[in-house]
Each structure stands twice: as structure tokens, then as C-alpha cells.
Amino acid sequence: MSTQAPAKNGTNSTTAVAVRQSRLPRDPFRSFEAMRQLMDAMFENRFPADFNVAIEPAVNVYEKDGTYTLECALPGYKKDDIKIEARGDELSISGSYSRENNEDHNHYHRHELRQGSFSRIVDLPQEINPDSVTAKLENGLLIVSLKPMTVTKSKSIPVNG
């Protein structure tokens, strides 16, 4: 059996602690929840529909047989929505996408599909020939083929010693 010493104000210490704890917020970090959700969304590349931020589409660039290939994820875009420019050692890709506005008719429980425009400049390892650039869009994947102005061949160099 435990005995509790009375607090200075005449209540036992357990009651005084309970009263003090009930005055504290249950979660002192609750106000950070919206910020945490937004940060999670940024790292997952998904934003609320009303959050207007330019998201750069993901790209892969690789070289094979002296030709560079750029792959760019553009789901939902049509070829007429996309503009490509080649200059020097960079490739500029931009586009605009919008869907029919059914906001008045739909009651969304989740709305993550983005609409709007984007612009992305991709630096390439060397200057490319703008006349040899070709592009095609297949199933939401833009594939751009780029030939350099001068093909750089690699050569193994023996080490003397």
C-alpha cells in the first residue's frame, strides 16, 4: 500500500499532476502535420491539386554507340502538348496539360493528378547536332535521340612504369 504525500495546495500529488497534464496539448506537434504531409508529397512528387508548383518530369539519359538517348516520363501528355528545343549541349523540354474541369460534378476523395505546365532543361555531356534530333512519344514516355556534333571515341591508354 502506497501513501501519497499531500501537495502544498492540499491535494495529493497524483491529482495535481493529472490536472497539470490535462492542460497541456495532447500532441504538441499537431500543427506540423500539414507541413509533414506536404514534405512527404514533395518527396513522392505528388501534390494537392490546388498546390501550384512546377514539377520537373523524371528523365534518364544514356549513351550507346555514339548516340545519346533521353527518356522522359510524361503520362497524360499528347505529342502536340510537348515542345522540344536543342541548343549547344542542352535539351529543353516543355509542355502543357489540362483536363476537362469536372470539379462541379465530382466529389473527390483524393485528387492527385496534376495539370498545368512544366519546363525542364537537361544538360548533356557534349554539344549535340540539332538537325539530327528525333523524338517520339509512346505510352507516356518521350524518347529523344541525340547525336553529338563530333563523336567521341574512347581509347584505352596503357600505363607505363
N, C-alpha and C positions, 0 to 999 in steps of 0.2 A: 504494500500500500504506500503510495507516494503522497507526500503532503506538499502543498504549494504555498509558497510564502506570499502574503498579500502584497500587492503593488502599493506604491505611495498613495495612490488615489483611493485605496480601499478595495479594489477588485483584485482577483487573483491574476497572476502574470499570464496565464493561458488566455484568458478573456481579453486582456489588454492587447496581446499580440494579435489575436484574431480580429479585433476591431481595427488595429492599425493596418493589417494586411488587406482588409476589405476596402480600405480607402485607396489602395494602390491599383493602378490599371492591371487588368488580367494579363495583357501582353504589351509590354512597353514598346515593342517593335511593330505593332499593328499598323501604324501609319506608314511603315516602309513596305507593306505588302504590295501596293500598286507599283512601286518602284522596282521591287524584286520581279514581279510579273513582266514588266517592261524589259528589264535586263535579260530575263530568260528568253523573251520573244526576240530580242536583238541577236542573241547568240544562236537562236534557231531560225533566224531570218523569217519570222512571222510577226506581223504587227496587227494591231486592231485596224479595222477598215478606215477609221477616221484619223488614224495617225499618219500624217503626210510626211514621209521620209523617202528619200531616194535610195533604193536598194540596188546595188550592182549585181547583175546576174553572175553566176558562177561560170568560170572558164577553165579549160585545160588547153595548154599549148605544148605541142611536141614536134620534134623534127625527125623526119625519116627520108632517107635518100635525097638529101639536099632541099627538101620542101618542108615548110612549116605548116602545121595544121592546128587550127584553133577550133575548139568545140565550146559552144556557149549554150547554156540551158535557158530556153525562152518558152516555157509552156504557155499555151493560150495565144501566142502571137501568130499572126499571118505574115507572109512574106512582104506584103505591102505596108505592114506596121514597122518594118525594120529598115534602118539606114546604115550603111557601112561606108567608111572612108579610109583609104590607105594613104599615108604620107610618111616619108622617111622611114624611121624604124618603129612606127606606132600604127595601130589599127584602132579606129574609133567606131564603136557600135552604139547606136541609139535606137530607141523605139518608143511607141506609144500604144497603150492598150486600154480599152474601156469596154465594159459590158453594158447590156441594157439595164437601165435603172428600174428595178422592180422593188425598191425599198418600201413603197407604199403598200404593196401586195403581200410581201413576205414578212413573216415574223421570225427573224434569225435567232437561233440559239447559239450559233458560232459563225463568225464572219471573218475569215482569214484571207480569202482570195483577194489579191491586190489588183488594183487598176491604177493606171497613171503612166508616167513616162520614166525612162531610165536613160543613162548615158554612161558609157564605160570606155576608157582608153586603155589599151593593152600595149605595154612596151614589149618590143621584140628584140631578139639578140642582135639583129643586124638590119640594115636598110633593105626594104623589100621593093620588088618591081611592081608598081601599082597596076600596070597593064596585064599582069598575069594572075591577079587575084580572082578567085571564083568562090561563090558561096551558094549553099543550098540549105533549105530548112526541111527537116524530116522529123515528124513526131515530136515537135517541141525542142529539137536540138539543131542549132545553127552550126553548120560545118563550113569553115572558111579555109581555103587552100591558098598558101602564100609562098611565092618563090623569091628568094633573095636576089638582089642585084648581081652579086657575084657569089658563086657557090664556094663555100669554104670547105676545103678538104682537110681531113685530119691526117697527120703523118706521125708515125712512131719515131721517136728520137732515141737512138742508143746512148746510154750513159757510158762515157769513157772514164777510165780511172786507173 
